[in-house]
């Protein structure tokens, strides 16, 4: 199943994007230069591709994904903040019923500014 999902991800991401497993069933997809709205559209395409049935030993399984999107502000923010924000957004998506995506507020010094 992981191989099939990996193949589907590779078919949809850009050459500059990096996908890696960060633990258990959690993965990170780094998409340089992409803002939250574009990342959300890319996630929806990826989710639809992954949701297509996967043949396993004579029967089909359907897998869904939840996502947390975080954007690193160009003015600052750290990789640790980015991961923390993405993780919080992921758990918000799972808590809202799974098979969905949540976009976190941008990380960096402008956060919380009015």
C-alpha positions in Angstrom: 0.0 0.0 0.0 2.8 2.4 0.9 4.5 1.8 -2.5 1.3 2.5 -4.4 0.7 5.7 -2.4 4.4 6.7 -2.9 4.0 6.2 -6.7 0.8 8.4 -6.7 2.5 11.1 -4.7 5.6 11.1 -7.1 3.3 11.5 -10.1 1.7 14.6 -8.6 4.5 16.6 -6.9 6.9 19.0 -8.6 10.6 18.1 -9.0 11.4 20.7 -6.3 9.1 19.1 -3.8 10.3 16.7 -1.1 8.2 14.0 0.5 9.5 12.1 3.5 8.1 9.9 6.2 8.4 11.5 9.6 7.0 8.7 11.7 4.3 6.0 11.7 1.8 7.0 9.2 2.8 10.6 9.1 4.6 12.2 6.1 5.9 15.6 5.3 5.6 17.2 1.9 7.8 20.3 1.5 6.7 22.5 -1.3 9.1 25.4 -1.7 7.6 28.7 -2.9 4.0 27.5 -2.5 1.5 29.5 -0.4 -1.3 28.1 1.7 -4.0 28.4 -0.9 -2.0 26.7 -3.7 -0.8 24.0 -1.2 -4.4 23.3 -0.3 -5.3 22.9 -4.0 -2.3 20.6 -4.4 -3.4 18.6 -1.3 -6.9 18.1 -2.7 -5.4 16.7 -6.0 -3.2 14.4 -3.9 -6.0 13.3 -1.7 -8.2 12.4 -4.7 -5.4 10.4 -6.2 -4.7 8.5 -3.0 -8.4 7.9 -2.5 -8.6 5.8 -5.7 -9.0 2.1 -4.8 -5.8 0.1 -4.3 -5.7 -3.6 -5.2 -4.3 -5.8 -2.4 -4.4 -9.5 -2.6 -7.5 -9.8 -4.7 -9.6 -7.0 -3.1 -9.6 -3.3 -3.1 -8.9 -0.9 -0.3 -9.6 2.8 -0.1 -7.2 5.0 1.8 -7.9 8.6 2.8 -5.5 11.2 4.1 -5.7 14.2 6.4 -3.3 17.1 6.1 -2.0 20.0 8.0 -0.5 22.8 5.9 1.8 25.4 7.3 3.5 28.2 5.4 6.9 29.6 6.4 6.7 33.4 6.2 9.5 34.9 4.1 10.3 37.4 6.8 11.2 34.7 9.3 10.0 31.8 11.3 11.9 28.7 11.9 11.7 25.1 10.7 10.6 24.1 14.2 7.7 26.6 14.1 6.8 25.3 10.7 6.7 21.7 11.9 4.8 22.7 15.0 2.2 24.6 13.0 1.8 21.8 10.5 1.4 19.3 13.3 -1.3 21.4 15.0 -3.1 21.8 11.7 -2.9 18.0 11.0 -4.4 17.2 14.4 -7.2 19.8 13.8 -8.0 18.1 10.5 -8.1 14.7 12.2 -10.2 16.1 15.0 -12.7 17.5 12.5 -13.4 14.1 11.0 -10.3 13.1 9.0 -10.1 13.0 5.2 -9.6 16.8 5.1 -7.0 19.5 5.3 -6.5 22.4 7.6 -4.2 25.4 6.8 -2.4 26.9 9.8 -1.7 30.7 10.0 1.6 31.7 8.5 4.7 31.2 10.8 7.0 34.1 11.4 7.2 37.5 13.0 4.0 38.8 11.5 2.0 36.2 13.3 -0.7 37.7 15.5 -0.2 41.2 14.0 -3.4 43.2 13.4 
